[in-house]
């Protein structure tokens, strides 16, 4: 796909109109000079609660939490193959085998992708699999529809999972992402990114009423274009979208805003906008009118935007949160001062809730470990974490948040780490708590199912050599044979040699590491096991500068 570049160096496809590029350059549209930064909220639940079906976990939760990469064999008979060749966007029937154990019959399959990712059937195509298209109630781990993305525009194979997690943490609906190894009629296509489809199962997870109208935003199209309906009952007249476009273009500005507030959930849209720009999603609705889905909630009649196609993210850490947008709806809404103020608040809330580096580091580490049997993704993981950290710093600067101060060390070269540790479950189910007895405090992890969980603390460190050390004990820890299994200490991205399993009394552990330049470092006190529990003595956790 032919790319243009803006004055700031952002890549945009040739379909991006020059008029929109002019909008991108208007820095005064959203932010007319520095303003006092209001305090950011503490991390909290997403601003917008999901649907009632989210109350209980289902098979899809287990699937996306698993470190297993399924092998998906797609078999298409010649007649269906020929039909798919003639019309790649029309569903053909296929038989699918998962890990040579589960067989799905009459699965609908068609090719997907646009200018950058589309590949032909005899190449390495991106595919949509619809499990109940021809066979009612057939599902793949609870889902009606999944997509297999060839990731030709993301060599890390991690962008989709990380960016989608950020959107979800901010309360913006999007499909979750995992991985699969794919063969097509016996031809090995290799590693794919598997993404949850926009179907009724998805809508039930995010909305109390899943019976609204669902649309594909189209390729480089604004809201005035006819949309592809993604739900069977969506009317072809698309009067709900026409009402939004009519409101956008209403001549009287006061009436225009009143009408927009009736047909668009403005807070949700502004949060969606904030997260697109925070993740540097140049190919989304707000910057390129591309890669988005629309849902008109039937109870309120309001339009909601959902994120999609987030494989090309975090490319420019200096992406401007307040420099203007190209999508018409965002441009019009942000002409109003009250919406600009609200947008800034929602950027801050999204940053606090969804851009926590300890959580993002843990997710990248999980993906790198998951992909290790396929290949060495450690370099990609380190590069992605660095870009995430750079982006976090730029966002903080644009929000007016003071830069972090370096950790202070005592005269003996040690620094106590205090109680500001965050709990993270990377895989499986675990119970984490800060516990105390007789004046002592401990970080406790108990594995309820096989998996990995950790306590994390991010510190700002100058260049030098360090040791992360502390005391820990275990009870009934059953771990595998990997060198980083069981309980131990390390930094994010590091692989430890020390491990403590079984039942063991207090022992001192240390993890040496080197910092090459002033940067954030995430410290990890973890348990990777099938079962058991560990205690870390909070008072003993410290850094030693060597």
ChimeraX attribute file (.defattr): number of C-alpha atoms within 10 A of each C-alpha:
attribute: neighborCount
match mode: 1-to-1
recipient: residues
	/A:1	11
	/A:2	10
	/A:3	11
	/A:4	13
	/A:5	12
	/A:6	13
	/A:7	10
	/A:8	12
	/A:9	11
	/A:10	15
	/A:11	16
	/A:12	19
	/A:13	17
	/A:14	13
	/A:15	16
	/A:16	19
	/A:17	13
	/A:18	12
	/A:19	9
	/A:20	19
	/A:21	19
	/A:22	14
	/A:23	17
	/A:24	23
	/A:25	17
	/A:26	14
	/A:27	16
	/A:28	11
	/A:29	19
	/A:30	22
	/A:31	17
	/A:32	10
	/A:33	7
	/A:34	9
	/A:35	9
	/A:36	8
	/A:37	14
	/A:38	12
	/A:39	12
	/A:40	17
	/A:41	14
	/A:42	9
	/A:43	14
	/A:44	13
	/A:45	12
	/A:46	17
	/A:47	17
	/A:48	17
	/A:49	14
	/A:50	19
	/A:51	16
	/A:52	13
	/A:53	17
	/A:54	15
	/A:55	9
	/A:56	8
	/A:57	10
	/A:58	13
	/A:59	11
	/A:60	17
	/A:61	14
	/A:62	14
	/A:63	16
	/A:64	19
	/A:65	16
	/A:66	16
	/A:67	19
	/A:68	13
	/A:69	19
	/A:70	17
	/A:71	18
	/A:72	18
	/A:73	23
	/A:74	20
	/A:75	20
	/A:76	20
	/A:77	12
	/A:78	9
	/A:79	11
	/A:80	16
	/A:81	18
	/A:82	13
	/A:83	14
	/A:84	20
	/A:85	17
	/A:86	10
	/A:87	13
	/A:88	18
	/A:89	15
	/A:90	13
	/A:91	20
	/A:92	26
	/A:93	24
	/A:94	24
	/A:95	18
	/A:96	22
	/A:97	18
	/A:98	17
	/A:99	13
	/A:100	11
	/A:101	7
	/A:102	11
	/A:103	12
	/A:104	17
	/A:105	17
	/A:106	18
	/A:107	25
	/A:108	20
	/A:109	26
	/A:110	22
	/A:111	23
	/A:112	19
	/A:113	17
	/A:114	12
	/A:115	10
	/A:116	11
	/A:117	17
	/A:118	18
	/A:119	18
	/A:120	12
	/A:121	16
	/A:122	9
	/A:123	9
	/A:124	21
	/A:125	21
	/A:126	23
	/A:127	23
	/A:128	23
	/A:129	24
	/A:130	27
	/A:131	26
	/A:132	19
	/A:133	18
	/A:134	15
	/A:135	14
	/A:136	9
	/A:137	12
	/A:138	19
	/A:139	17
	/A:140	19
	/A:141	13
	/A:142	16
	/A:143	22
	/A:144	22
	/A:145	25
	/A:146	22
	/A:147	23
	/A:148	25
	/A:149	28
	/A:150	25
	/A:151	20
	/A:152	17
	/A:153	13
	/A:154	16
	/A:155	12
	/A:156	19
	/A:157	25
	/A:158	24
	/A:159	24
	/A:160	26
	/A:161	23
	/A:162	23
	/A:163	30
	/A:164	25
	/A:165	22
	/A:166	25
	/A:167	27
	/A:168	20
	/A:169	20
	/A:170	28
	/A:171	23
	/A:172	27
	/A:173	27
	/A:174	27
	/A:175	24
	/A:176	22
	/A:177	23
	/A:178	24
	/A:179	24
	/A:180	19
	/A:181	20
	/A:182	23
	/A:183	19
	/A:184	18
	/A:185	14
	/A:186	10
	/A:187	13
	/A:188	12
	/A:189	15
	/A:190	14
	/A:191	20
	/A:192	22
	/A:193	23
	/A:194	26
	/A:195	25
	/A:196	20
	/A:197	22
	/A:198	24
	/A:199	18
	/A:200	20
	/A:201	18
	/A:202	23
	/A:203	23
	/A:204	17
	/A:205	20
	/A:206	22
	/A:207	20
	/A:208	16
	/A:209	16
	/A:210	21
	/A:211	18
	/A:212	20
	/A:213	22
	/A:214	26
	/A:215	21
	/A:216	19
	/A:217	24
	/A:218	19
	/A:219	17
	/A:220	21
	/A:221	19
	/A:222	20
	/A:223	19
	/A:224	12
	/A:225	13
	/A:226	17
	/A:227	20
	/A:228	15
	/A:229	17
	/A:230	17
	/A:231	16
	/A:232	8
	/A:233	11
	/A:234	16
	/A:235	11
	/A:236	10
	/A:237	9
	/A:238	15
	/A:239	10
	/A:240	15
	/A:241	24
	/A:242	15
	/A:243	15
	/A:244	22
	/A:245	19
	/A:246	14
	/A:247	23
	/A:248	21
	/A:249	14
	/A:250	15
	/A:251	10
	/A:252	9
	/A:253	15
	/A:254	10
	/A:255	12
	/A:256	17
	/A:257	16
	/A:258	11
	/A:259	17
	/A:260	24
	/A:261	17
	/A:262	16
	/A:263	21
	/A:264	23
	/A:265	18
	/A:266	21
	/A:267	17
	/A:268	21
	/A:269	20
	/A:270	23
	/A:271	27
	/A:272	26
	/A:273	26
	/A:274	26
	/A:275	28
	/A:276	24
	/A:277	24
	/A:278	28
	/A:279	28
	/A:280	25
	/A:281	27
	/A:282	24
	/A:283	24
	/A:284	24
	/A:285	32
	/A:286	27
	/A:287	26
	/A:288	24
	/A:289	24
	/A:290	24
	/A:291	22
	/A:292	23
	/A:293	23
	/A:294	20
	/A:295	22
	/A:296	23
	/A:297	21
	/A:298	13
	/A:299	11
	/A:300	12
	/A:301	16
	/A:302	20
	/A:303	25
	/A:304	21
	/A:305	24
	/A:306	21
	/A:307	25
	/A:308	24
	/A:309	22
	/A:310	24
	/A:311	24
	/A:312	18
	/A:313	23
	/A:314	22
	/A:315	17
	/A:316	18
	/A:317	19
	/A:318	19
	/A:319	21
	/A:320	19
	/A:321	25
	/A:322	22
	/A:323	17
	/A:324	24
	/A:325	30
	/A:326	24
	/A:327	23
	/A:328	20
	/A:329	22
	/A:330	20
	/A:331	19
	/A:332	17
	/A:333	21
	/A:334	20
	/A:335	13
	/A:336	15
	/A:337	13
	/A:338	10
	/A:339	18
	/A:340	18
	/A:341	13
	/A:342	16
	/A:343	24
	/A:344	21
	/A:345	21
	/A:346	24
	/A:347	25
	/A:348	23
	/A:349	23
	/A:350	29
	/A:351	24
	/A:352	17
	/A:353	21
	/A:354	25
	/A:355	25
	/A:356	18
	/A:357	19
	/A:358	22
	/A:359	19
	/A:360	20
	/A:361	26
	/A:362	22
	/A:363	22
	/A:364	24
	/A:365	21
	/A:366	19
	/A:367	23
	/A:368	24
	/A:369	17
	/A:370	18
	/A:371	20
	/A:372	12
	/A:373	10
	/A:374	13
	/A:375	10
	/A:376	12
	/A:377	21
	/A:378	19
	/A:379	12
	/A:380	16
	/A:381	23
	/A:382	18
	/A:383	13
	/A:384	21
	/A:385	21
	/A:386	15
	/A:387	17
	/A:388	22
	/A:389	21
	/A:390	18
	/A:391	22
	/A:392	20
	/A:393	18
	/A:394	20
	/A:395	24
	/A:396	17
	/A:397	12
	/A:398	15
	/A:399	23
	/A:400	15
	/A:401	17
	/A:402	10
	/A:403	11
	/A:404	13
	/A:405	9
	/A:406	13
	/A:407	15
	/A:408	13
	/A:409	13
	/A:410	10
	/A:411	7
	/A:412	9
	/A:413	12
	/A:414	17
	/A:415	17
	/A:416	16
	/A:417	20
	/A:418	12
	/A:419	14
	/A:420	9
	/A:421	19
	/A:422	15
	/A:423	22
	/A:424	20
	/A:425	22
	/A:426	22
	/A:427	19
	/A:428	19
	/A:429	16
	/A:430	22
	/A:431	15
	/A:432	20
	/A:433	13
	/A:434	16
	/A:435	13
	/A:436	13
	/A:437	7
	/A:438	5
	/A:439	5
	/A:440	10
	/A:441	17
	/A:442	21
	/A:443	22
	/A:444	26
	/A:445	27
	/A:446	21
	/A:447	24
	/A:448	15
	/A:449	15
	/A:450	19
	/A:451	22
	/A:452	23
	/A:453	27
	/A:454	25
	/A:455	24
	/A:456	24
	/A:457	20
	/A:458	21
	/A:459	16
	/A:460	15
	/A:461	19
	/A:462	13
	/A:463	11
	/A:464	13
	/A:465	13
	/A:466	19
	/A:467	19
	/A:468	23
	/A:469	20
	/A:470	22
	/A:471	21
	/A:472	26
	/A:473	21
	/A:474	24
	/A:475	17
	/A:476	13
	/A:477	23
	/A:478	18
	/A:479	22
	/A:480	14
	/A:481	7
	/A:482	10
	/A:483	11
	/A:484	20
	/A:485	24
	/A:486	27
	/A:487	29
	/A:488	29
	/A:489	31
	/A:490	25
	/A:491	21
	/A:492	21
	/A:493	21
	/A:494	17
	/A:495	13
	/A:496	16
	/A:497	14
	/A:498	16
	/A:499	17
	/A:500	22
	/A:501	23
	/A:502	16
	/A:503	14
	/A:504	14
	/A:505	10
	/A:506	13
	/A:507	12
	/A:508	13
	/A:509	18
	/A:510	21
	/A:511	20
	/A:512	18
	/A:513	14
	/A:514	12
	/A:515	14
	/A:516	11
	/A:517	10
	/A:518	12
	/A:519	17
	/A:520	20
	/A:521	19
	/A:522	19
	/A:523	25
	/A:524	26
	/A:525	28
	/A:526	27
	/A:527	34
	/A:528	28
	/A:529	24
	/A:530	18
	/A:531	20
	/A:532	25
	/A:533	26
	/A:534	28
	/A:535	24
	/A:536	26
	/A:537	20
	/A:538	23
	/A:539	15
	/A:540	17
	/A:541	24
	/A:542	19
	/A:543	23
	/A:544	19
	/A:545	17
	/A:546	12
